Amino acid sequence: MKTLIKFRPGEIVPQSGIYEEIDVLGNWVIDVTCVRGEHFPPAESNGFYYKIKTAARHKVKG
């Protein structure tokens, strides 16, 4: 079983990609695109969190 990693609004984004905003009951709220090194955006309400949906793929130059 895969461990769910939760990210809170204001934390630093560890990996670029599409994240799902999840409410306190575990329901999906909205998808947001986040860039590594930036902060997660404010959530709709207290207690909401983000989880990775789709990680970004990076093209290697060369």
C-alpha positions as CSV (number, residue, x, y, z in Angstrom):
1,M,0.0,0.0,0.0
2,K,1.4,3.4,-1.0
3,T,1.8,6.0,1.8
4,L,-0.2,9.2,1.2
5,I,2.1,12.3,1.5
6,K,0.1,15.4,2.4
7,F,1.3,18.9,1.7
8,R,-0.1,22.0,3.4
9,P,-0.7,25.4,1.9
10,G,2.4,27.6,2.1
11,E,4.9,24.6,2.1
12,I,7.5,24.4,-0.6
13,V,6.5,22.3,-3.6
14,P,8.9,19.3,-3.8
15,Q,8.2,18.3,-7.4
16,S,6.5,20.1,-10.2
17,G,3.2,18.7,-11.3
18,I,-0.6,18.7,-10.9
19,Y,-1.8,18.4,-7.3
20,E,-5.3,17.7,-5.9
21,E,-6.6,19.9,-3.2
22,I,-8.4,17.7,-0.7
23,D,-10.9,18.8,2.0
24,V,-11.1,17.6,5.6
25,L,-13.4,14.7,4.6
26,G,-11.0,13.4,2.0
27,N,-13.0,14.8,-1.0
28,W,-11.4,16.3,-4.1
29,V,-11.9,20.1,-4.4
30,I,-9.8,21.3,-7.3
31,D,-6.6,20.5,-9.3
32,V,-3.7,23.0,-9.2
33,T,-0.5,23.1,-11.1
34,C,2.5,23.7,-8.9
35,V,6.2,24.3,-9.7
36,R,9.0,22.8,-7.7
37,G,10.6,25.4,-5.3
38,E,7.5,27.6,-5.1
39,H,4.9,27.6,-2.3
40,F,1.6,25.7,-2.4
41,P,-1.2,28.1,-2.8
42,P,-3.7,29.0,-0.1
43,A,-6.5,26.4,0.3
44,E,-10.2,27.0,0.1
45,S,-10.6,26.4,3.9
46,N,-8.6,25.4,7.0
47,G,-7.6,21.7,7.2
48,F,-7.4,21.2,3.4
49,Y,-4.2,19.7,2.0
50,Y,-2.6,18.9,-1.4
51,K,-1.5,15.5,-2.8
52,I,0.4,14.8,-6.0
53,K,-1.8,13.7,-8.9
54,T,0.5,13.8,-11.9
55,A,4.2,14.5,-11.7
56,A,5.7,16.8,-14.4
57,R,8.1,15.2,-16.9
58,H,11.2,17.1,-17.7
59,K,13.0,16.9,-21.0
60,V,16.7,16.4,-20.7
61,K,18.8,18.7,-22.9
62,G,21.5,17.3,-24.9
